[in-house]
């Protein structure tokens, strides 16, 4: 079963890039009533993550500079280097924070359903909705992660392994087929499809993928007909096309 501790904060934390770094609501006013140092640092960190996501989405990781990120965040370079060792460190921090939000939201949607199949569909929907609603983060986290190099690829691989938890209840496969390898293939296929849509500028239409990705995730374990039945799609060839 999915670990319910993942649910904490899933509905209240925004993805990095959802706000502008210079959001006036997060301005830090000088003077005797200035916020405590810890609150100031946390606010500056959030603004830098927002600035990084938007800058990387616009310019690409290779062309984004620390100065660009600081300018987008409204935070000075010295403050940046108090919080991060460099651009890669800040990128990975934004990626980990944002993907953590996505996985927790998926887990919340998954555990709200008593049926594994419907839980998979709900989890996929939660992921697609979050990415579609925050295109800058989708571009940064899915497309630009490759440009970070070995650390970025490692981060992506570790993220994909977390999705195995959603397939803990898959039925035993016949013929000695290893479930783990099939799960990894399905997860990789979902990621690849999402990547192509984001890369081709269709991020805001990602929810259109929900029917086909739902069937893709279930069919290898149940067969297309039973997968459609479990998802509540009786006339599945036509309904999946229209879903």
C-alpha positions as CSV (number, residue, x, y, z in Angstrom):
1,X,0.0,0.0,0.0
2,X,1.1,3.6,-0.6
3,X,2.7,5.2,2.4
4,X,0.3,7.8,3.7
5,X,3.0,9.9,5.2
6,X,3.5,11.3,1.6
7,X,0.2,13.1,1.9
8,X,1.5,15.9,4.2
9,X,1.3,19.3,2.6
10,X,0.4,17.9,-0.8
11,X,-2.4,20.5,-1.4
12,X,-0.8,23.6,-0.1
13,X,2.7,23.8,-1.5
14,X,3.1,25.6,-4.9
15,X,5.5,24.3,-7.5
16,X,8.6,26.4,-8.0
17,X,8.0,28.7,-10.9
18,X,4.3,29.1,-10.1
19,X,5.0,32.6,-8.9
20,X,7.4,35.3,-10.1
21,X,10.5,35.8,-8.0
22,X,9.6,39.4,-7.7
23,X,6.1,38.8,-6.4
24,X,5.3,41.9,-4.3
25,X,3.6,39.8,-1.7
26,X,7.0,38.4,-0.8
27,X,9.0,41.6,-0.7
28,X,11.2,42.0,2.4
29,X,10.9,45.5,3.9
30,X,13.9,46.9,5.8
31,X,13.6,48.6,9.2
32,X,13.2,47.8,12.9
33,X,10.2,45.5,12.2
34,X,12.1,43.4,9.7
35,X,11.2,39.7,9.6
36,X,13.3,37.2,11.6
37,X,16.5,36.1,9.8
38,X,15.2,32.5,9.3
39,X,12.0,33.8,7.6
40,X,14.0,36.2,5.4
41,X,16.3,33.4,4.3
42,X,13.4,31.0,3.5
43,X,11.6,33.7,1.5
44,X,14.7,34.5,-0.4
45,X,15.3,30.8,-1.1
46,X,11.7,30.5,-2.4
47,X,12.1,33.5,-4.6
48,X,15.4,32.2,-6.0
49,X,13.8,28.8,-6.8
50,X,11.0,30.6,-8.7
51,X,13.5,32.8,-10.5
52,X,15.6,29.8,-11.4
53,X,12.7,27.8,-12.8
54,X,11.4,30.7,-14.9
55,X,14.9,31.7,-16.2
56,X,15.9,28.1,-17.1
57,X,12.5,27.5,-18.8
58,X,13.0,30.7,-20.9
59,X,16.8,30.5,-21.7
60,X,17.7,26.9,-21.1
61,X,20.0,25.6,-18.4
62,X,23.2,26.2,-20.3
63,X,22.5,29.8,-21.0
64,X,20.9,30.8,-17.7
65,X,23.4,32.6,-15.4
66,X,23.4,33.2,-11.7
67,X,23.0,36.9,-12.4
68,X,19.9,36.1,-14.5
69,X,18.4,34.0,-11.8
70,X,19.1,36.7,-9.1
71,X,17.6,39.4,-11.3
72,X,14.5,37.3,-11.8
73,X,14.2,36.7,-8.1
74,X,15.1,40.2,-6.9
75,X,17.8,38.7,-4.7
76,X,21.5,39.7,-4.7
77,X,24.3,37.4,-5.8
78,X,25.9,37.3,-2.3
79,X,22.6,36.1,-0.9
80,X,22.4,33.4,-3.7
81,X,25.8,32.1,-2.7
82,X,24.8,32.0,1.0
83,X,22.0,29.6,0.1
84,X,23.4,27.6,-2.8
85,X,26.9,26.6,-3.9
86,X,26.1,27.4,-7.6
87,X,23.6,27.1,-10.4
88,X,23.6,23.3,-10.4
89,X,22.9,23.2,-6.7
90,X,20.0,25.6,-7.0
91,X,18.6,23.7,-10.0
92,X,18.7,20.4,-8.2
93,X,17.1,22.0,-5.1
94,X,14.2,23.3,-7.3
95,X,13.9,20.0,-9.0
96,X,13.7,18.0,-5.7
97,X,11.3,20.4,-4.1
98,X,9.0,20.5,-7.1
99,X,9.0,16.8,-7.9
100,X,8.4,16.1,-4.3
101,X,5.2,18.2,-4.5
102,X,4.1,16.3,-7.6
103,X,4.7,12.9,-6.1
104,X,2.9,13.8,-2.9
105,X,-0.1,15.1,-4.8
106,X,-0.1,11.9,-6.9
107,X,0.0,9.8,-3.7
108,X,-2.9,11.8,-2.2
109,X,-5.0,11.1,-5.4
110,X,-3.9,7.5,-5.5
111,X,-4.8,6.6,-1.9
112,X,-8.1,8.4,-2.1
113,X,-9.3,5.5,-4.4
114,X,-9.9,2.0,-3.0
115,X,-9.3,0.4,-6.5
116,X,-5.7,0.3,-7.7
117,X,-6.7,0.9,-11.3
118,X,-8.7,4.0,-10.6
119,X,-6.0,5.1,-8.2
120,X,-3.5,5.0,-11.1
121,X,-5.7,7.1,-13.3
122,X,-6.2,9.7,-10.5
123,X,-2.5,9.8,-9.8
124,X,-1.7,10.3,-13.5
125,X,-4.3,13.1,-13.6
126,X,-2.8,14.8,-10.6
127,X,0.6,14.8,-12.2
128,X,-0.6,16.0,-15.6
129,X,-2.7,18.7,-14.1
130,X,0.2,20.1,-12.0
131,X,2.6,20.1,-15.0
132,X,0.0,21.6,-17.3
133,X,-0.7,24.4,-14.7
134,X,3.0,25.3,-14.3
135,X,4.6,25.1,-17.7
136,X,7.9,26.7,-16.6
137,X,8.4,24.0,-14.0
138,X,7.5,21.3,-16.5
139,X,10.1,22.6,-18.9
140,X,12.8,23.0,-16.3
141,X,12.2,19.6,-14.6
142,X,11.5,17.4,-17.5
143,X,13.4,18.9,-20.4
144,X,16.3,20.9,-19.0
145,X,17.3,18.2,-16.4
146,X,19.3,16.5,-19.1
147,X,21.5,19.6,-19.6
148,X,22.6,19.5,-15.9
149,X,24.8,16.4,-16.7
150,X,25.5,13.4,-14.6
151,X,23.9,14.8,-11.4
152,X,20.8,15.7,-13.3
153,X,20.5,12.2,-14.9
154,X,21.0,10.6,-11.4
155,X,18.3,12.9,-10.0
156,X,15.9,11.9,-12.8
157,X,16.7,8.2,-12.3
158,X,16.0,8.4,-8.6
159,X,12.7,10.2,-9.3
160,X,11.5,7.5,-11.7
161,X,12.2,4.7,-9.2
162,X,9.8,6.5,-6.8
163,X,7.0,5.8,-9.2
164,X,7.3,2.0,-8.6
165,X,5.4,2.5,-5.4
166,X,2.2,3.1,-7.5
167,X,2.5,-0.3,-9.0
168,X,3.0,-2.3,-5.7
169,X,-0.4,-4.0,-6.3
170,X,0.1,-5.2,-9.8
171,X,-1.0,-8.8,-10.4
172,X,1.5,-11.6,-10.8
173,X,2.6,-11.9,-14.4
174,X,2.6,-15.3,-16.2
175,X,5.5,-17.0,-17.9
176,X,8.1,-15.8,-15.5
177,X,7.9,-12.2,-16.7
178,X,9.5,-9.9,-14.1
179,X,7.1,-7.3,-12.8
180,X,9.9,-4.9,-11.8
181,X,11.3,-4.6,-15.3
182,X,7.8,-4.2,-16.8
183,X,7.0,-1.5,-14.3
184,X,10.2,0.3,-15.1
185,X,9.3,0.0,-18.8
186,X,5.8,1.5,-18.2
187,X,7.2,4.3,-16.1
188,X,9.8,5.1,-18.7
189,X,7.1,5.1,-21.4
190,X,4.9,7.5,-19.5
191,X,7.9,9.8,-18.9
192,X,8.9,9.7,-22.5
193,X,5.4,10.6,-23.7
194,X,5.2,13.5,-21.3
195,X,8.6,14.7,-22.4
196,X,7.6,14.8,-26.0
197,X,4.5,16.8,-25.3
198,X,6.3,19.3,-23.2
199,X,9.2,19.6,-25.7
200,X,6.7,20.2,-28.6
201,X,5.0,23.0,-26.8
202,X,1.9,21.1,-25.7
203,X,2.4,21.4,-22.0
204,X,-1.0,23.1,-21.3
205,X,-2.7,20.2,-23.2
206,X,-1.1,17.5,-21.1
207,X,-4.5,16.4,-19.5
208,X,-5.4,15.2,-23.0
209,X,-2.9,12.3,-22.4
210,X,-4.8,11.0,-19.4
211,X,-6.9,8.3,-21.3
212,X,-4.1,6.8,-23.2
213,X,-1.6,6.9,-20.3
214,X,-4.2,5.3,-18.0
215,X,-4.7,2.4,-20.5
216,X,-0.9,2.2,-21.1
217,X,-0.2,1.8,-17.4
218,X,-2.8,-0.9,-16.8
219,X,-3.0,-2.9,-20.0
220,X,0.4,-4.7,-19.7
221,X,-0.8,-6.2,-16.3
222,X,-4.5,-6.8,-17.0
223,X,-4.9,-6.8,-20.8
224,X,-6.7,-4.0,-22.6
225,X,-10.2,-5.3,-22.1
226,X,-10.0,-5.8,-18.3
227,X,-8.1,-2.5,-18.0
228,X,-11.0,-0.7,-19.7
229,X,-13.5,-2.6,-17.5
230,X,-11.6,-1.6,-14.4
231,X,-11.4,2.0,-15.5
232,X,-15.1,2.0,-16.2
233,X,-14.8,2.2,-20.0
234,X,-17.1,-0.5,-21.4
235,X,-16.7,0.3,-25.1
236,X,-13.1,0.9,-24.6
237,X,-11.7,1.4,-28.2
238,X,-14.1,4.3,-28.9
239,X,-14.3,5.7,-25.4
240,X,-10.6,5.8,-24.9
241,X,-10.3,7.7,-28.2
242,X,-12.9,10.2,-26.9
243,X,-12.0,10.3,-23.2
